[in-house]
Amino acid sequence: AILTSSNDNNDDNAWQKAQLFRQSIEQISNNDHSHFLRIIATIIKRTF
């Protein structure tokens, strides 16, 4: 993807950056969630 700095594309670039930023946050939270579930699974296995 080529990001230009012309006035016509500034809004589009800001929107694209916001989308990428949101996707990266969702990816991080998904990774944390699966990691959290693995910890719980390990605790359950040790408990029983």
LINTARA-V621563 format. One line per field, one symbol per residue. phi: phi as a letter, one per 30 degrees, with the letter a starting at -180 (. if undefined). psi: psi as a letter, one per 20 degrees, with the letter a starting at -180 (. if undefined). burial: I if it has 24 or more other ideal C-beta (glycine too) atoms within 12 Angstrom, else O. A space follows every 10 residues. Layout:
phi=???
psi=???
burial=???
This chain:
phi=.ccccdddcd dddddddddd dddddddddd dddddddddd dddddddc
psi=ppprjqhhig ggghgghhgg gghhghgghg ghghgghhgg hggghhg.
burial=OOOOOOOOOO OOOOOOOOOO OOOOOOOOOO OOOOOOOOOO OOOOOOOO
